[in-house]
Amino acid sequence: MTKMRQRKRARKLTNLLRTTLAASMAWSVAARAADCPRKGTLGTSRILSVDAATTPRIGLKNFPQTLPLEDHEVVLTFDDGPWPPTTPRVLAALAQECVRATFFLIGKPASEHSALVRWIAADGHTIGHHTWLHRSLMQIPASETREEIDRGIAADEMALHGVATTTPSTPFFRFPGFETTPATLDLLQSRGIAVFGADLWASDWNPMTPSRELKLLTDRLRAARKGIILLHDPKAPTAAMLPAFLRYLKDHHYRVVHLVPAAPRVDFDGVP
């Protein structure tokens, strides 16, 4: 077998593995949502597959398009974890309402708190990537951007699966501070990794009380009526605010949509 055919076969086997992982994740999340035993919980209304080939860049605050959400549908996303003092409180609030979210993890804390990474996944949430050290990819030398991205992915994958691969099992990525460059956007698109912005947020990087954060977020959601919501699980006010926000969603008839990666297309024609 020539080297070219070996590489082609390896790529297709990698895609098959990603297909299997995506299908397993979707089944697991669906089963968990269906098995939620507490009546009256907010719950997870449906699972939406995201295909980087058709929607490589998502979020109206950053890009021209977002996810195909219906009125009063929201996607919950959390950045900058895992962080032991607060991420468990966020997980507890989500579990109480049988809600699934997407966590964009920073590689260094993921490598330091691998048990917490596995806890996030075990609760049925999706794990995306958020670089190694949360450095701005607009402000560091271009020669360092790939390493910042790949080292973060490898650390997340090591914490989650025990393999330090730069091919993410969930090809979702969010830039720190949404600071993209044409080169980094092209790099991720070429690797089949979907880039997430957001449709609205609580501005929880600013100091504020949980009650102030709740009002800010609900006011913005009333105006937007739907969308990808950005929060930060290492922020104590966000962890404190989250149970009340989930009650707000339930009381005002919002529905939570959970994201999983679309299964990649696998073609084995010509592979012996």
Disulfide bonds with the S-S distance in Angstrom:
Cys36-Cys98 1.57
